[in-house]
Amino acid sequence: MPYELYYWPSIQGRGEFVRLALEDADIAYVDVARQPGKNGLPSMLRLLDGRECVQPPFAPPFLRAGKLLIGQTANILLFLGSRYDLAPRTEAGRLWTHQLQLTIADVVNEVHDTHHPIASRLYYRDQRQEARRRAADFIATRAPKYLGYFEQVLAGNPRGDKFLVGARPTYADLSLFQLVAGLRYAFPRAMTRLERQLPLVVALHDRVASRPRIAAYLASERRIPFNEEGIFRHYPELDRPVTRRR
């Protein structure tokens, strides 16, 4: 039976980190909410309301694997990584990969808050001024700190600087690819500047993009384009420093 992935049907969002792992490992899955009829999006909403399972997930993405219903992106990837050669076999290696994924989750949350710094329930237009200040700080301090950290991890990998953990790609590498791709979409001007200091991160992005199954996925209709409904949004006014008044 293929796995069932539950996520919003029109955005990449956090579900894309799971999709990349499923695609790279050639794991059969159904993107449930993108299916037509009552077995599509309505079935995801029924699980979220808690009436069809004892341990309902808080929010998508979540993955049905037989009798298991696994929520939270990093948790799903921890599950897949140990079963499909997407993580090291040692406990130390699995924990290190999971730690890197949790750090990626942290920066993804901060990316979201660049366009929704006050409240998720408000429209972007209701918090544009605050978003400009938040985005300016993210570009100036937070993005360099996070991406610089991953550059440091790559440089310090005792098995070589091609991947984050060991000598083979893990789900953390796939997720770092998605982070870079998303930041390039959301902040193209800022990333052009930042990437000059991140040769190993950029090389990793390109290396993942060229993996045969990932390349095929990126060129397929299964890959939802970036848009202004997801986490990575391109608002030109956020992709520039705030001019301070004197």
C-alpha positions in Angstrom: 0.0 0.0 0.0 1.4 3.5 -0.8 1.8 6.0 1.9 -0.8 8.7 2.2 0.6 12.2 2.5 -1.8 14.9 3.8 -1.1 18.5 3.0 -2.8 21.5 1.5 -3.3 20.9 -2.2 -2.2 24.3 -3.7 1.0 25.1 -1.9 4.4 23.6 -1.3 4.7 24.7 2.3 6.0 22.3 4.9 4.6 19.4 3.0 7.3 19.9 0.3 10.0 18.7 2.6 8.3 15.4 2.9 7.5 15.2 -0.8 11.2 15.6 -1.6 12.1 12.7 0.6 9.4 10.5 -0.8 10.4 11.4 -4.4 14.1 10.9 -3.9 13.7 7.5 -2.2 11.2 6.4 -4.9 8.6 5.7 -2.3 5.0 5.1 -3.5 2.7 7.7 -2.0 -0.6 9.4 -2.6 -0.9 13.2 -2.2 -4.3 12.8 -0.7 -5.7 16.4 -0.6 -4.8 16.8 -4.3 -7.1 13.9 -5.2 -10.7 14.8 -6.5 -13.9 14.2 -4.6 -14.6 13.4 -1.0 -11.5 11.2 -0.6 -9.3 14.2 -1.3 -9.2 17.4 0.7 -12.4 16.6 2.7 -10.8 13.4 4.0 -7.8 15.5 5.4 -10.2 17.9 7.1 -12.1 15.0 8.7 -8.8 13.7 10.2 -8.0 17.2 11.5 -11.3 17.6 13.3 -10.4 14.5 15.5 -13.5 12.5 14.8 -11.8 9.7 12.8 -8.7 9.0 15.0 -7.7 8.8 18.6 -4.5 10.7 18.2 -5.4 13.5 15.7 -2.6 15.6 14.2 -2.5 19.3 15.1 -2.0 20.4 11.5 -0.7 19.1 8.2 1.6 17.7 7.0 1.0 14.2 8.3 1.6 10.8 6.9 -0.4 7.6 7.1 1.8 4.6 7.1 -0.4 1.5 7.7 -1.9 2.0 11.2 0.5 4.9 12.0 -0.6 8.5 11.5 2.6 10.6 11.9 2.5 14.4 12.2 5.1 17.2 12.2 7.6 17.5 9.3 10.7 16.6 11.2 8.9 13.6 12.8 7.8 12.3 9.5 11.3 12.6 8.1 12.8 10.9 11.1 10.4 8.0 10.4 11.2 7.8 6.7 14.9 8.3 7.1 15.5 5.2 9.2 13.5 3.0 6.8 14.6 4.2 3.4 18.4 5.0 3.7 17.8 8.7 4.1 19.6 8.9 7.4 22.7 7.2 8.9 22.2 3.8 10.6 23.9 4.8 13.9 21.9 6.4 16.6 24.3 9.3 16.8 24.0 9.9 13.0 20.2 9.7 13.1 20.0 12.2 16.0 22.4 14.6 14.3 20.3 14.5 11.1 17.2 15.1 13.1 18.8 18.0 14.9 19.7 19.6 11.6 16.1 19.1 10.4 14.8 20.8 13.5 17.1 23.7 12.8 15.7 24.0 9.3 12.2 24.0 10.8 13.3 26.9 13.0 14.4 29.0 10.0 11.3 28.1 8.0 9.2 29.4 10.9 11.1 32.7 10.7 10.6 32.9 7.0 6.9 32.6 7.5 7.0 35.4 10.1 8.6 37.8 7.6 5.2 38.2 5.9 3.0 37.4 8.9 4.8 39.0 11.9 1.7 39.9 13.9 -0.8 37.0 13.3 -1.3 34.2 10.9 -5.1 34.9 10.8 -4.5 38.4 9.4 -3.9 39.1 5.7 -0.4 40.3 4.7 -1.9 43.7 3.7 -3.0 44.1 7.3 0.6 43.9 8.6 2.7 45.2 5.8 4.6 47.8 7.8 5.6 45.3 10.5 6.5 42.8 7.8 9.0 45.2 6.2 10.8 45.6 9.5 10.7 41.8 10.2 11.9 41.0 6.7 14.7 43.5 6.9 16.0 42.0 10.1 15.7 38.5 8.7 17.7 39.4 5.6 20.4 41.3 7.6 20.9 39.0 10.6 18.8 35.8 10.7 19.3 34.4 7.2 23.1 34.9 7.3 23.3 33.3 10.7 21.3 30.2 9.7 22.8 29.7 6.3 26.3 30.4 7.7 25.7 27.7 10.2 24.9 25.2 7.5 28.0 26.3 5.5 30.0 25.6 8.7 28.4 22.2 9.1 29.3 21.3 5.5 32.9 22.5 5.9 33.3 20.5 9.2 31.9 17.2 7.9 34.8 14.7 8.5 33.5 12.6 5.5 33.7 15.5 3.1 31.9 18.8 2.4 29.4 17.5 -0.2 26.7 16.6 2.3 25.6 17.6 5.8 26.0 14.2 7.4 28.5 11.6 6.4 29.3 10.8 2.8 25.8 10.2 1.5 22.8 12.5 1.2 20.2 12.5 3.9 16.7 14.0 4.2 18.4 17.0 5.8 20.3 17.7 2.5 17.0 17.5 0.6 15.5 20.0 3.1 18.4 22.4 2.8 17.9 22.3 -0.9 14.3 23.3 -0.4 15.2 26.1 2.0 17.6 27.6 -0.5 15.2 27.3 -3.3 12.5 28.9 -1.3 14.7 31.8 -0.1 15.8 32.4 -3.7 12.1 32.8 -4.7 11.2 35.0 -1.7 14.3 37.1 -1.5 16.2 37.0 -4.8 18.1 40.2 -4.3 19.2 39.3 -0.8 20.1 35.8 -1.8 22.3 37.0 -4.6 24.4 38.8 -2.0 24.3 36.1 0.6 25.3 33.3 -1.7 28.7 34.8 -2.3 29.6 33.7 1.2 28.0 30.3 0.9 29.8 28.2 -1.8 29.2 24.9 -0.1 25.5 25.5 0.5 25.0 26.6 -3.1 26.9 23.5 -4.3 24.7 21.3 -2.2 21.6 22.9 -3.6 22.8 22.2 -7.1 23.9 18.7 -6.3 20.5 17.8 -4.9 18.7 19.4 -7.8 20.7 17.2 -10.2 19.8 13.9 -8.5 17.8 12.0 -11.1 14.6 11.5 -9.2 14.6 15.0 -7.8 15.3 16.5 -11.3 12.4 14.5 -12.7 10.1 15.6 -9.8 11.1 19.3 -10.2 10.2 19.1 -13.9 6.9 17.3 -13.3 3.4 18.6 -12.5 3.7 17.0 -9.1 6.0 19.9 -8.1 3.6 22.8 -7.1 5.1 26.2 -8.2 6.1 28.7 -5.5 3.3 31.2 -4.9 2.1 33.9 -2.5 -0.1 31.5 -0.5 2.7 29.3 0.9 5.6 29.9 3.3 8.1 31.3 0.8 6.4 34.4 -0.7 7.9 37.0 -3.0 6.8 40.5 -2.0 9.3 42.8 -3.7 9.0 45.4 -0.9 10.3 42.9 1.6 13.4 42.0 -0.5 15.2 45.3 0.4 16.5 46.9 3.5 14.3 49.3 5.4 15.5 52.9 5.0 15.8 54.5 8.4 14.5 58.0 8.9 16.8 60.5 10.6 
